[in-house]
Amino acid sequence: MKYTIFLLLFNLHSIFAQKSILIKNANIIPIHMDTILKGYDVIVTNGIITDIYKSKKRKNKKNEFIIDATNQYLIPGLADMHVHIPRQTKYGYGADEFLKLQLAAGVTHLRSMRGADADLVIQREATQKTNPDIYTSAPPFYAGRVWIRGDSLQKLLKNYQSQGYQSLKVLSVPSVAWFDTLAQLAQDHGFKLSGHVPNSISIAHALSKGLNSIEHLGGYENLSINSPELSAAIEQTKNQQVYNCPTLDWYFVNYTQVPYSELKKRPGLDRLPTGLVASWTKIFDDYFAKQAQKHPDSLRKEQQLEKEYIEKKLIILKQLHQQGCKLLVSPDASTVFQVPGLAMIDEMKWYKKAGIPEYNILRAATLNAAEYMGEANQWGSIQKNKVADLVLLDANPLDDIENLRKIKGVMKRGQWFSVSQINELIQTCKQNYREQP
């Protein structure tokens, strides 16, 4: 019955996307400028923002759908720029549920970082299913693929191009020369080159050859804080207009820097299968039990080393921000106790801990992502003639980034999901869940 209701709601959303929608009297955080436009109306027609003006009394147009946003805050949809779309269904949770939960949390764009043919299918079907837009990286390169060389590498990239991949990801390489060849071919074929900074290559060399998105702060963390080498790398990052996607939450969780009791209370875990959450609990229980069998100081010493490692990441992140380098946002929600969509807020809280203001955090999660993808004229900010990918909030996220949880509605390509409809979206996921993998 609930599934039938969801289909009916989905059809209504499709109708709304084809007619005029008035978002009335909103406080707009446009993102392309650091301000709040208080009490503004937004007109959406056929999925595009067609007008923005100071709210005024006027006669409603025929068939106009009105969203009362009085005392609420309107922001662009969020972009998670480092996801791994589930390849298999476990406990009834798979790619479809993953994408729905992202949208329910206000995430309207995703960058898939270890793509495959299945991801391209999902990418092409996104508009039909009202899923987030997806940008897909080709299968990653690593040192074991040494057979890909010369003409073979060029043919492979041409094939990736024809298939529809937007970027390439590098994990490790067999040699500096091989990396240089890949970087040049990526540029020749119009691919963005992202990924880790291979251990065999200096960050200075990687930046000079065209690595334009660095994941996990790779390369910087090998340099000493306050060293000339780190300062030079950050300056080069700025000059080369290279983006960084730190994925801090993955490290804070896996390196046990978040108290276990807090992990088990993370908002949104009830959106996932109980069996899946139970399996995560068992992983942590087994880990702590194993640590208890060692020397009493074993866990404390391990956590202290890991704390120093992660605190270094926070320092590097702050320095990148202070020097004007471009940041992206993603929790890399592929590990335990990370809820798709909502984990973006957990990630942003680490940015705040690093000393980055809320506005800059929001910009990193919206317009920066659009700029990186070369689509800033289409999405990422609230402006006329841009796609209506929007999130309506009950409180100001510039006061507290946690207010991103207070969603009143999400709009994707002009299709509106009120908070009650978002809850229905989540329920359709839950109906598919089961206790066993």
DRENDO-1510 file (C-alpha; in Angstrom, 1 decimal, always signed):
<recs>
REC; n; res; u; v; w
REC; 1; MET; +0.0; +0.0; +0.0 .
REC; 2; LYS; +2.8; +2.4; +0.9 .
REC; 3; TYR; +4.6; +1.7; -2.3 .
REC; 4; THR; +1.4; +2.5; -4.2 .
REC; 5; ILE; +1.1; +5.8; -2.3 .
REC; 6; PHE; +4.7; +6.6; -3.2 .
REC; 7; LEU; +4.1; +6.0; -6.9 .
REC; 8; LEU; +1.1; +8.4; -6.7 .
REC; 9; LEU; +3.2; +11.0; -5.0 .
REC; 10; PHE; +6.0; +10.6; -7.6 .
REC; 11; ASN; +3.5; +11.2; -10.4 .
REC; 12; LEU; +2.3; +14.4; -8.6 .
REC; 13; HIS; +5.9; +15.5; -8.3 .
REC; 14; SER; +6.3; +15.0; -12.1 .
REC; 15; ILE; +3.3; +17.2; -12.7 .
REC; 16; PHE; +4.7; +19.9; -10.4 .
REC; 17; ALA; +7.9; +19.9; -12.3 .
REC; 18; GLN; +6.0; +20.9; -15.5 .
REC; 19; LYS; +4.2; +23.9; -14.0 .
REC; 20; SER; +5.0; +27.1; -12.2 .
REC; 21; ILE; +6.1; +26.7; -8.5 .
REC; 22; LEU; +6.2; +29.7; -6.1 .
REC; 23; ILE; +8.5; +29.3; -3.1 .
REC; 24; LYS; +7.2; +32.2; -1.1 .
REC; 25; ASN; +8.9; +34.5; +1.4 .
REC; 26; ALA; +12.1; +32.5; +1.8 .
REC; 27; ASN; +15.3; +33.5; +3.4 .
REC; 28; ILE; +17.7; +32.6; +0.6 .
REC; 29; ILE; +21.3; +31.7; +1.1 .
REC; 30; PRO; +22.4; +32.0; -2.6 .
REC; 31; ILE; +26.0; +30.8; -2.0 .
REC; 32; HIS; +27.5; +32.7; -5.0 .
REC; 33; MET; +27.6; +35.6; -2.5 .
REC; 34; ASP; +28.0; +35.6; +1.3 .
REC; 35; THR; +24.7; +37.0; +2.3 .
REC; 36; ILE; +21.1; +36.2; +3.2 .
REC; 37; LEU; +18.3; +37.5; +1.0 .
REC; 38; LYS; +15.5; +37.8; +3.6 .
REC; 39; GLY; +11.9; +37.4; +2.5 .
REC; 40; TYR; +12.3; +36.6; -1.2 .
REC; 41; ASP; +10.2; +34.7; -3.7 .
REC; 42; VAL; +11.5; +32.1; -6.1 .
REC; 43; ILE; +9.7; +31.1; -9.2 .
REC; 44; VAL; +10.5; +27.7; -10.7 .
REC; 45; THR; +9.2; +26.7; -14.1 .
REC; 46; ASN; +9.8; +23.4; -15.8 .
REC; 47; GLY; +12.6; +22.6; -13.3 .
REC; 48; ILE; +14.4; +26.0; -13.8 .
REC; 49; ILE; +14.6; +29.0; -11.5 .
REC; 50; THR; +13.0; +31.7; -13.7 .
REC; 51; ASP; +12.7; +34.5; -11.2 .
REC; 52; ILE; +13.9; +35.7; -7.8 .
REC; 53; TYR; +12.6; +38.9; -6.3 .
REC; 54; LYS; +11.7; +40.5; -3.0 .
REC; 55; SER; +8.5; +39.0; -1.7 .
REC; 56; LYS; +5.3; +40.9; -2.5 .
REC; 57; LYS; +1.6; +40.5; -2.6 .
REC; 58; ARG; +0.4; +39.4; -6.0 .
REC; 59; LYS; -2.4; +37.5; -7.6 .
REC; 60; ASN; -1.6; +33.8; -7.8 .
REC; 61; LYS; -1.3; +32.4; -11.3 .
REC; 62; LYS; -3.6; +29.6; -12.5 .
REC; 63; ASN; -2.3; +26.2; -11.5 .
REC; 64; GLU; +0.6; +27.7; -9.6 .
REC; 65; PHE; +1.9; +25.5; -6.8 .
REC; 66; ILE; +2.8; +27.5; -3.7 .
REC; 67; ILE; +5.4; +26.5; -1.1 .
REC; 68; ASP; +5.2; +28.8; +2.0 .
REC; 69; ALA; +8.8; +29.3; +3.1 .
REC; 70; THR; +8.2; +32.0; +5.7 .
REC; 71; ASN; +10.9; +32.1; +8.4 .
REC; 72; GLN; +12.7; +29.2; +6.5 .
REC; 73; TYR; +16.0; +29.1; +4.7 .
REC; 74; LEU; +16.6; +28.0; +1.1 .
REC; 75; ILE; +19.9; +26.7; +0.0 .
REC; 76; PRO; +21.2; +24.9; -3.1 .
REC; 77; GLY; +21.2; +21.1; -3.1 .
REC; 78; LEU; +24.3; +19.5; -1.6 .
REC; 79; ALA; +27.0; +17.6; -3.6 .
REC; 80; ASP; +28.7; +14.6; -2.1 .
REC; 81; MET; +31.9; +14.4; -4.2 .
REC; 82; HIS; +33.3; +11.0; -3.2 .
REC; 83; VAL; +30.8; +8.2; -3.1 .
REC; 84; HIS; +30.9; +4.4; -3.7 .
REC; 85; ILE; +27.5; +3.3; -4.9 .
REC; 86; PRO; +26.7; -0.1; -3.5 .
REC; 87; ARG; +27.4; -2.9; -6.1 .
REC; 88; GLN; +25.6; -5.6; -4.2 .
REC; 89; THR; +22.4; -5.6; -2.1 .
REC; 90; LYS; +22.9; -6.5; +1.5 .
REC; 91; TYR; +20.0; -6.8; +4.0 .
REC; 92; GLY; +17.8; -5.5; +1.2 .
REC; 93; TYR; +19.9; -2.3; +0.9 .
REC; 94; GLY; +21.4; -1.5; -2.4 .
REC; 95; ALA; +22.0; +1.2; -5.0 .
REC; 96; ASP; +18.4; +2.4; -5.2 .
REC; 97; GLU; +18.1; +2.8; -1.4 .
REC; 98; PHE; +21.5; +4.5; -1.3 .
REC; 99; LEU; +20.4; +7.1; -3.8 .
REC; 100; LYS; +17.0; +7.7; -2.2 .
REC; 101; LEU; +18.6; +8.3; +1.2 .
REC; 102; GLN; +21.0; +10.8; -0.3 .
REC; 103; LEU; +18.1; +12.8; -1.9 .
REC; 104; ALA; +16.1; +12.6; +1.4 .
REC; 105; ALA; +19.0; +14.4; +3.1 .
REC; 106; GLY; +19.2; +17.1; +0.5 .
REC; 107; VAL; +22.0; +15.7; -1.6 .
REC; 108; THR; +21.3; +16.4; -5.3 .
REC; 109; HIS; +24.7; +15.6; -6.9 .
REC; 110; LEU; +27.1; +12.7; -6.5 .
REC; 111; ARG; +30.6; +11.9; -7.8 .
REC; 112; SER; +31.0; +8.1; -8.0 .
REC; 113; MET; +34.7; +7.4; -7.5 .
REC; 114; ARG; +35.2; +3.8; -8.5 .
REC; 115; GLY; +32.9; +3.5; -11.5 .
REC; 116; ALA; +31.8; +0.5; -13.5 .
REC; 117; ASP; +29.3; -0.2; -16.2 .
REC; 118; ALA; +26.6; -0.5; -13.6 .
REC; 119; ASP; +27.3; +3.0; -12.3 .
REC; 120; LEU; +26.9; +4.4; -15.9 .
REC; 121; VAL; +23.5; +2.8; -16.1 .
REC; 122; ILE; +22.5; +4.4; -12.8 .
REC; 123; GLN; +23.9; +7.7; -14.0 .
REC; 124; ARG; +21.7; +7.6; -17.2 .
REC; 125; GLU; +18.6; +6.6; -15.3 .
REC; 126; ALA; +19.0; +9.3; -12.6 .
REC; 127; THR; +16.6; +11.8; -14.3 .
REC; 128; GLN; +13.9; +9.2; -14.8 .
REC; 129; LYS; +14.0; +8.1; -11.2 .
REC; 130; THR; +14.4; +11.6; -9.6 .
REC; 131; ASN; +17.7; +10.5; -8.2 .
REC; 132; PRO; +20.7; +12.8; -7.6 .
REC; 133; ASP; +22.7; +13.6; -10.7 .
REC; 134; ILE; +25.8; +11.4; -10.9 .
REC; 135; TYR; +29.2; +12.0; -12.3 .
REC; 136; THR; +31.1; +8.7; -12.7 .
REC; 137; SER; +34.8; +8.0; -12.6 .
REC; 138; ALA; +36.2; +5.2; -14.7 .
REC; 139; PRO; +37.5; +2.1; -12.9 .
REC; 140; PRO; +40.6; +3.2; -10.9 .
REC; 141; PHE; +44.2; +2.8; -12.0 .
REC; 142; TYR; +46.6; +1.1; -9.8 .
REC; 143; ALA; +50.2; -0.3; -10.1 .
REC; 144; GLY; +49.0; -3.8; -10.9 .
REC; 145; ARG; +47.6; -2.6; -14.2 .
REC; 146; VAL; +51.1; -2.3; -15.7 .
REC; 147; TRP; +49.8; -4.0; -18.8 .
REC; 148; ILE; +48.1; -0.8; -19.8 .
REC; 149; ARG; +50.8; +1.1; -21.5 .
REC; 150; GLY; +51.4; +3.1; -24.7 .
REC; 151; ASP; +48.7; +2.7; -27.3 .
REC; 152; SER; +46.7; +0.4; -25.1 .
REC; 153; LEU; +46.2; +3.1; -22.5 .
REC; 154; GLN; +45.1; +5.6; -25.2 .
REC; 155; LYS; +42.6; +3.1; -26.6 .
REC; 156; LEU; +41.3; +2.4; -23.1 .
REC; 157; LEU; +40.7; +6.1; -22.5 .
REC; 158; LYS; +38.9; +6.5; -25.8 .
REC; 159; ASN; +36.7; +3.7; -24.8 .
REC; 160; TYR; +36.0; +5.2; -21.4 .
REC; 161; GLN; +35.2; +8.5; -23.2 .
REC; 162; SER; +32.7; +6.8; -25.5 .
REC; 163; GLN; +31.1; +5.0; -22.6 .
REC; 164; GLY; +30.3; +8.2; -20.8 .
REC; 165; TYR; +32.8; +8.4; -17.9 .
REC; 166; GLN; +33.6; +11.9; -16.8 .
REC; 167; SER; +36.8; +11.4; -14.9 .
REC; 168; LEU; +39.7; +9.1; -14.1 .
REC; 169; LYS; +40.9; +8.0; -10.7 .
REC; 170; VAL; +44.4; +7.0; -9.8 .
REC; 171; LEU; +45.3; +5.0; -6.7 .
REC; 172; SER; +48.9; +4.0; -7.4 .
REC; 173; VAL; +51.2; +3.8; -10.4 .
REC; 174; PRO; +54.1; +1.6; -11.5 .
REC; 175; SER; +56.4; +4.5; -12.3 .
REC; 176; VAL; +56.6; +8.3; -12.6 .
REC; 177; ALA; +56.8; +8.1; -16.3 .
REC; 178; TRP; +53.6; +6.0; -16.4 .
REC; 179; PHE; +51.8; +8.6; -14.3 .
REC; 180; ASP; +53.0; +11.4; -16.6 .
REC; 181; THR; +51.6; +9.5; -19.7 .
REC; 182; LEU; +48.3; +9.0; -18.0 .
REC; 183; ALA; +48.1; +12.6; -16.9 .
REC; 184; GLN; +48.8; +13.8; -20.5 .
REC; 185; LEU; +46.3; +11.4; -22.1 .
REC; 186; ALA; +43.7; +12.5; -19.5 .
REC; 187; GLN; +44.2; +16.1; -20.6 .
REC; 188; ASP; +44.1; +15.1; -24.3 .
REC; 189; HIS; +40.8; +13.3; -23.9 .
REC; 190; GLY; +39.1; +15.9; -21.7 .
REC; 191; PHE; +39.1; +13.8; -18.5 .
REC; 192; LYS; +39.4; +15.2; -15.0 .
REC; 193; LEU; +42.2; +13.4; -13.2 .
REC; 194; SER; +41.5; +12.7; -9.5 .
REC; 195; GLY; +42.5; +10.4; -6.8 .
REC; 196; HIS; +45.4; +9.6; -4.4 .
REC; 197; VAL; +48.8; +11.1; -4.7 .
REC; 198; PRO; +50.8; +7.9; -5.4 .
REC; 199; ASN; +53.5; +7.1; -2.8 .
REC; 200; SER; +56.1; +7.0; -5.6 .
REC; 201; ILE; +55.4; +10.5; -6.7 .
REC; 202; SER; +55.9; +13.8; -4.9 .
REC; 203; ILE; +52.8; +16.0; -4.5 .
REC; 204; ALA; +54.6; +18.8; -6.3 .
REC; 205; HIS; +55.1; +16.5; -9.4 .
REC; 206; ALA; +51.5; +15.3; -9.2 .
REC; 207; LEU; +50.2; +18.9; -9.1 .
REC; 208; SER; +52.4; +20.0; -11.9 .
REC; 209; LYS; +51.2; +17.2; -14.2 .
REC; 210; GLY; +47.5; +17.9; -13.8 .
REC; 211; LEU; +46.0; +16.0; -10.9 .
REC; 212; ASN; +43.1; +18.3; -10.3 .
REC; 213; SER; +41.3; +16.7; -7.4 .
REC; 214; ILE; +43.2; +15.2; -4.5 .
REC; 215; GLU; +41.3; +12.7; -2.3 .
REC; 216; HIS; +41.9; +12.2; +1.5 .
REC; 217; LEU; +44.6; +14.9; +1.6 .
REC; 218; GLY; +47.0; +12.5; +0.1 .
REC; 219; GLY; +50.5; +13.8; -0.4 .
REC; 220; TYR; +50.3; +16.7; +2.0 .
REC; 221; GLU; +50.2; +14.4; +5.1 .
REC; 222; ASN; +53.6; +13.1; +4.2 .
REC; 223; LEU; +55.1; +16.6; +4.7 .
REC; 224; SER; +55.9; +18.1; +8.1 .
REC; 225; ILE; +53.5; +20.8; +9.5 .
REC; 226; ASN; +55.1; +24.3; +9.2 .
REC; 227; SER; +57.7; +23.0; +6.7 .
REC; 228; PRO; +58.6; +24.9; +3.6 .
REC; 229; GLU; +57.7; +21.9; +1.6 .
REC; 230; LEU; +54.1; +21.9; +2.9 .
REC; 231; SER; +53.8; +25.7; +2.4 .
REC; 232; ALA; +55.0; +25.3; -1.2 .
REC; 233; ALA; +52.6; +22.4; -1.9 .
REC; 234; ILE; +49.7; +24.5; -0.6 .
REC; 235; GLU; +50.7; +27.5; -2.7 .
REC; 236; GLN; +51.1; +25.3; -5.8 .
REC; 237; THR; +47.6; +23.8; -5.1 .
REC; 238; LYS; +46.2; +27.3; -5.1 .
REC; 239; ASN; +48.0; +28.4; -8.2 .
REC; 240; GLN; +47.1; +25.2; -10.1 .
REC; 241; GLN; +43.4; +25.6; -8.9 .
REC; 242; VAL; +43.4; +22.0; -7.6 .
REC; 243; TYR; +40.5; +20.9; -5.4 .
REC; 244; ASN; +40.7; +18.8; -2.3 .
REC; 245; CYS; +38.2; +16.3; -1.0 .
REC; 246; PRO; +39.5; +15.4; +2.5 .
REC; 247; THR; +36.8; +12.7; +3.5 .
REC; 248; LEU; +37.6; +13.2; +7.1 .
REC; 249; ASP; +34.6; +11.4; +8.6 .
REC; 250; TRP; +35.9; +8.1; +7.2 .
REC; 251; TYR; +39.1; +8.5; +9.1 .
REC; 252; PHE; +37.5; +9.7; +12.3 .
REC; 253; VAL; +35.2; +6.7; +12.3 .
REC; 254; ASN; +37.7; +4.0; +11.3 .
REC; 255; TYR; +40.5; +5.3; +13.5 .
REC; 256; THR; +38.1; +5.2; +16.5 .
REC; 257; GLN; +38.3; +8.9; +17.1 .
REC; 258; VAL; +34.5; +9.2; +17.6 .
REC; 259; PRO; +33.4; +7.6; +20.9 .
REC; 260; TYR; +31.7; +4.3; +20.2 .
REC; 261; SER; +28.7; +5.4; +22.3 .
REC; 262; GLU; +28.2; +8.4; +20.0 .
REC; 263; LEU; +28.6; +6.3; +16.8 .
REC; 264; LYS; +25.7; +4.1; +17.9 .
REC; 265; LYS; +23.5; +7.2; +18.4 .
REC; 266; ARG; +24.3; +8.9; +15.0 .
REC; 267; PRO; +21.1; +10.4; +13.5 .
REC; 268; GLY; +19.6; +8.4; +10.7 .
REC; 269; LEU; +20.8; +4.9; +11.6 .
REC; 270; ASP; +17.1; +4.0; +11.8 .
REC; 271; ARG; +16.9; +4.7; +8.0 .
REC; 272; LEU; +19.1; +1.6; +7.4 .
REC; 273; PRO; +18.5; -2.1; +7.9 .
REC; 274; THR; +18.7; -3.2; +11.5 .
REC; 275; GLY; +20.8; -6.2; +10.3 .
REC; 276; LEU; +23.3; -3.9; +8.6 .
REC; 277; VAL; +23.7; -1.7; +11.7 .
REC; 278; ALA; +24.0; -4.8; +13.9 .
REC; 279; SER; +26.8; -6.0; +11.7 .
REC; 280; TRP; +28.6; -2.7; +12.2 .
REC; 281; THR; +28.2; -3.0; +15.9 .
REC; 282; LYS; +29.7; -6.5; +15.8 .
REC; 283; ILE; +32.7; -5.2; +13.9 .
REC; 284; PHE; +33.4; -2.6; +16.7 .
REC; 285; ASP; +32.6; -5.1; +19.5 .
REC; 286; ASP; +35.1; -7.6; +18.0 .
REC; 287; TYR; +37.7; -5.0; +17.6 .
REC; 288; PHE; +37.5; -3.7; +21.2 .
REC; 289; ALA; +37.4; -7.3; +22.5 .
REC; 290; LYS; +40.6; -8.1; +20.5 .
REC; 291; GLN; +42.3; -5.0; +21.9 .
REC; 292; ALA; +41.3; -6.0; +25.4 .
REC; 293; GLN; +43.3; -9.2; +25.0 .
REC; 294; LYS; +46.5; -7.2; +24.4 .
REC; 295; HIS; +48.5; -5.0; +26.8 .
REC; 296; PRO; +46.1; -2.6; +28.7 .
REC; 297; ASP; +47.8; +0.4; +27.1 .
REC; 298; SER; +47.6; -1.1; +23.6 .
REC; 299; LEU; +44.3; +0.6; +22.5 .
REC; 300; ARG; +45.2; +3.9; +24.2 .
REC; 301; LYS; +48.6; +4.1; +22.4 .
REC; 302; GLU; +47.0; +3.1; +19.1 .
REC; 303; GLN; +44.3; +5.7; +19.4 .
REC; 304; GLN; +46.9; +8.4; +20.4 .
REC; 305; LEU; +48.9; +7.8; +17.3 .
REC; 306; GLU; +45.8; +7.9; +15.2 .
REC; 307; LYS; +44.6; +11.0; +16.9 .
REC; 308; GLU; +47.9; +12.8; +16.0 .
REC; 309; TYR; +47.5; +11.6; +12.4 .
REC; 310; ILE; +44.0; +12.9; +12.1 .
REC; 311; GLU; +44.7; +16.2; +13.9 .
REC; 312; LYS; +47.4; +16.7; +11.3 .
REC; 313; LYS; +44.7; +16.4; +8.6 .
REC; 314; LEU; +42.7; +19.1; +10.3 .
REC; 315; ILE; +45.7; +21.4; +10.4 .
REC; 316; ILE; +46.3; +20.8; +6.7 .
REC; 317; LEU; +42.7; +21.4; +5.9 .
REC; 318; LYS; +42.7; +24.7; +7.7 .
REC; 319; GLN; +45.8; +25.8; +6.0 .
REC; 320; LEU; +44.4; +24.9; +2.6 .
REC; 321; HIS; +41.3; +27.0; +3.4 .
REC; 322; GLN; +43.3; +30.0; +4.8 .
REC; 323; GLN; +45.4; +30.1; +1.6 .
REC; 324; GLY; +42.3; +30.2; -0.6 .
REC; 325; CYS; +42.5; +26.6; -2.0 .
REC; 326; LYS; +39.3; +25.0; -3.3 .
REC; 327; LEU; +37.6; +22.4; -1.1 .
REC; 328; LEU; +35.0; +19.8; -1.9 .
REC; 329; VAL; +32.9; +17.8; +0.7 .
REC; 330; SER; +32.3; +14.1; +1.2 .
REC; 331; PRO; +32.3; +11.7; +4.2 .
REC; 332; ASP; +33.3; +8.9; +1.9 .
REC; 333; ALA; +30.3; +7.1; +3.4 .
REC; 334; SER; +31.5; +3.6; +2.6 .
REC; 335; THR; +32.3; +2.4; +6.1 .
REC; 336; VAL; +30.5; +1.6; +9.3 .
REC; 337; PHE; +28.0; +4.0; +11.1 .
REC; 338; GLN; +27.9; +6.4; +8.1 .
REC; 339; VAL; +24.3; +7.2; +6.9 .
REC; 340; PRO; +24.2; +8.1; +3.2 .
REC; 341; GLY; +23.3; +11.8; +2.9 .
REC; 342; LEU; +23.3; +12.6; +6.6 .
REC; 343; ALA; +27.0; +11.7; +6.8 .
REC; 344; MET; +27.6; +14.9; +4.8 .
REC; 345; ILE; +26.7; +16.8; +8.0 .
REC; 346; ASP; +29.1; +14.7; +10.1 .
REC; 347; GLU; +31.8; +15.6; +7.5 .
REC; 348; MET; +31.0; +19.3; +7.6 .
REC; 349; LYS; +31.3; +19.3; +11.4 .
REC; 350; TRP; +34.9; +18.3; +11.0 .
REC; 351; TYR; +35.5; +21.3; +8.7 .
REC; 352; LYS; +34.0; +23.4; +11.5 .
REC; 353; LYS; +36.3; +21.8; +14.0 .
REC; 354; ALA; +39.2; +22.7; +11.7 .
REC; 355; GLY; +38.1; +26.4; +12.0 .
REC; 356; ILE; +36.3; +26.8; +8.6 .
REC; 357; PRO; +33.3; +29.2; +8.8 .
REC; 358; GLU; +29.8; +27.8; +7.9 .
REC; 359; TYR; +29.5; +29.8; +4.7 .
REC; 360; ASN; +32.7; +28.4; +3.3 .
REC; 361; ILE; +31.7; +24.9; +4.3 .
REC; 362; LEU; +28.4; +25.3; +2.5 .
REC; 363; ARG; +30.1; +26.7; -0.6 .
REC; 364; ALA; +32.4; +23.8; -0.6 .
REC; 365; ALA; +29.4; +21.4; -0.6 .
REC; 366; THR; +27.6; +23.2; -3.4 .
REC; 367; LEU; +29.0; +25.8; -5.8 .
REC; 368; ASN; +32.6; +24.5; -5.5 .
REC; 369; ALA; +31.4; +21.1; -6.7 .
REC; 370; ALA; +29.6; +22.7; -9.6 .
REC; 371; GLU; +32.7; +24.7; -10.5 .
REC; 372; TYR; +34.9; +21.6; -10.4 .
REC; 373; MET; +32.6; +19.8; -12.7 .
REC; 374; GLY; +32.6; +22.8; -15.1 .
REC; 375; GLU; +28.8; +23.3; -14.6 .
REC; 376; ALA; +28.7; +26.4; -12.3 .
REC; 377; ASN; +26.4; +28.0; -14.9 .
REC; 378; GLN; +23.8; +25.2; -14.3 .
REC; 379; TRP; +23.7; +24.4; -10.6 .
REC; 380; GLY; +25.4; +25.0; -7.2 .
REC; 381; SER; +23.9; +28.4; -6.3 .
REC; 382; ILE; +20.4; +30.0; -6.3 .
REC; 383; GLN; +20.3; +32.2; -9.3 .
REC; 384; LYS; +18.0; +32.8; -12.3 .
REC; 385; ASN; +18.3; +30.3; -15.1 .
REC; 386; LYS; +19.8; +27.6; -13.0 .
REC; 387; VAL; +18.4; +24.1; -12.3 .
REC; 388; ALA; +16.0; +24.1; -9.3 .
REC; 389; ASP; +18.0; +21.8; -7.1 .
REC; 390; LEU; +17.1; +23.2; -3.7 .
REC; 391; VAL; +16.8; +22.4; +0.0 .
REC; 392; LEU; +14.4; +24.2; +2.4 .
REC; 393; LEU; +15.4; +24.3; +6.0 .
REC; 394; ASP; +13.6; +25.2; +9.2 .
REC; 395; ALA; +16.7; +27.0; +10.7 .
REC; 396; ASN; +19.8; +28.9; +9.4 .
REC; 397; PRO; +22.8; +26.6; +8.6 .
REC; 398; LEU; +25.1; +29.6; +8.8 .
REC; 399; ASP; +24.3; +29.8; +12.6 .
REC; 400; ASP; +24.9; +26.0; +13.1 .
REC; 401; ILE; +25.8; +23.5; +10.4 .
REC; 402; GLU; +23.6; +21.0; +12.3 .
REC; 403; ASN; +20.6; +22.9; +11.0 .
REC; 404; LEU; +21.1; +21.1; +7.7 .
REC; 405; ARG; +19.2; +18.2; +9.5 .
REC; 406; LYS; +16.1; +20.4; +9.8 .
REC; 407; ILE; +14.7; +19.8; +6.3 .
REC; 408; LYS; +11.3; +21.0; +5.4 .
REC; 409; GLY; +11.6; +19.9; +1.8 .
REC; 410; VAL; +13.9; +19.0; -1.1 .
REC; 411; MET; +13.5; +20.0; -4.8 .
REC; 412; LYS; +15.3; +18.1; -7.5 .
REC; 413; ARG; +15.0; +19.4; -11.0 .
REC; 414; GLY; +11.8; +21.2; -10.0 .
REC; 415; GLN; +10.2; +18.2; -8.4 .
REC; 416; TRP; +9.2; +19.0; -4.8 .
REC; 417; PHE; +9.4; +16.6; -1.9 .
REC; 418; SER; +7.9; +18.0; +1.3 .
REC; 419; VAL; +9.1; +16.6; +4.6 .
REC; 420; SER; +6.2; +14.2; +4.8 .
REC; 421; GLN; +7.0; +13.0; +1.3 .
REC; 422; ILE; +10.6; +12.6; +2.2 .
REC; 423; ASN; +9.5; +10.4; +5.1 .
REC; 424; GLU; +7.5; +8.4; +2.6 .
REC; 425; LEU; +10.6; +8.1; +0.5 .
REC; 426; ILE; +12.5; +6.7; +3.4 .
REC; 427; GLN; +9.7; +4.2; +4.2 .
REC; 428; THR; +9.9; +2.8; +0.7 .
REC; 429; CYS; +13.5; +1.9; +1.4 .
REC; 430; LYS; +12.6; +0.3; +4.7 .
REC; 431; GLN; +10.0; -1.9; +3.1 .
REC; 432; ASN; +12.8; -3.5; +1.1 .
REC; 433; TYR; +15.0; -4.3; +4.2 .
REC; 434; ARG; +15.5; -7.7; +5.8 .
REC; 435; GLU; +17.4; -9.1; +8.6 .
REC; 436; GLN; +19.8; -11.3; +6.6 .
REC; 437; PRO; +22.2; -10.3; +3.9 .
</recs>
